[in-house]
C-alpha cells in the first residue's frame, strides 16, 4: 500500500498515547488555571498554563487525526512496530505543512484558553 501524505502516519496504539498525553496536559492546564484564578498564584503561572494547554491540544489533535507532528517533521511514519522513512519528498513536504497547521491550531487554542482564564480572573475574582 502506497503512503498517502497528510492522512495517517501513526497506528492506533500511537494515537492512544497522543490522546493520553493530551488529556494529561489539559488537566495540568486546568490545575494551573485553578491556582491562578482561585488560589491567587502569581500572573506568571499563566505561562505554565499556556504551555500545558497548547501541548494538550497538540496531543488531542494528533490522536484525532492519527497524525504525529514529530514523524511528519522527520519524514517518517509508524504504522507498524518500527518507524519507516518516507521516500517521496513531495509527500514529506505535505506532511510538514499538515504538522505546522496542527501546531498553529494548538497554539491558537492554547492561547485562547489562557486568555479566557486571565479574563475570568480579572472580571470575576
N, C-alpha and C positions, 0 to 999 in steps of 0.2 A: 504494500500500500504506500502510495506516494505521500510525502509530508505536505500538509496544507497549512500555509502560514496563517498566523493570527487566529487559528481556531482552537487548537488544543496542543499544548506542548508538555503536559504532565498527566499522569494517570490519576485514577480516583483516590488512591491512597495518599498521594501528594496533595490532592485537593482538600482532603480531610485535615491534613496538617495545616494548610493555609487557613481553613475555617477556624481551627482551634487557636492558632496564634492570633488571628484577627479578633476573635472573641475575647481572648485574654487581654489583648492590648486595649480594646474598647472598655473593658472592665477597669483596667488601670486608669484610663482617661476619666471614667466616672468617679473613681476614688480621688483623683487629683481635683476634679471639679467640686466634689463634695467638700474636700479640705479647703478649697479656696472660698466657696460660697458660704458654707455653714460654719466651718471652724476658723475662718479668717486667716488662712495661710497667706503669706506674702504674695504679691502680684506675680512675681517671677515664677511661681508654681504653674502659671498658665502655660509656660513654655513646655513643661513636662506633660501637661495635658495635651497640648498641640502635637507633640511627638507621639504620644500614645494613641490619640485619635487618628492621626494620619497613618501610622503603621497598622492600626486596626482596620482601617478602610482598605489599605493595600492588601492585607490578608484576606479580607472578605471578598474583594473583587477578584483576586487570583483564584480563590476557591470556587466562586460562582462561575467564572469563565474557563476553568481548567487551564489556566494560563499563568505561567510563572515569569515574573519580571526578570529574575536573575538568569534563568535559562535563555530568555529572549535576548538579553544583552550579551550573553556569552555565545549565542548562536548554537545552542544545544536544545535537545528535547529529552524528556524522561517519560516514556510511555511504557517502559518495562522496568526491569531491575536496575539497569545502568543508563547513564546519560549517553546520548548519541549526538555526534556533531552533524549539523545541517550543512549540506554541501552547496546549496543554491544561495548565492549572495543576495539575490533579489528577495528571496523569502526571508532571509535573515534581516534585511533592512525593513521589510514589512512588519516583522515581529518586534523589532526595536521601536518602530512607530507605535505599535499597539501597547508596548510596555510603557512608553512615555505617556500615552493617553491615560493608562491606569494610574500612573504616578501623579499626573496632573489632577485627575478626578479625586484622588485620595487627598491630595494637598488642599484642594478647594473644600472638600467635605470636612477635613480636619480643622481647617481654618474657620469654617462656618460654625462648627461645634464649639470651638474655643471662643469665638466672638459671642455666641449665644450665652455661654457661661459668664463671660465678662459682663455682658449687658444685664443678665439676670442679677448678678451681684450688685451692680451699680444702681439698678432700678428698684429691686425689692428688698435688699438687705442693708 
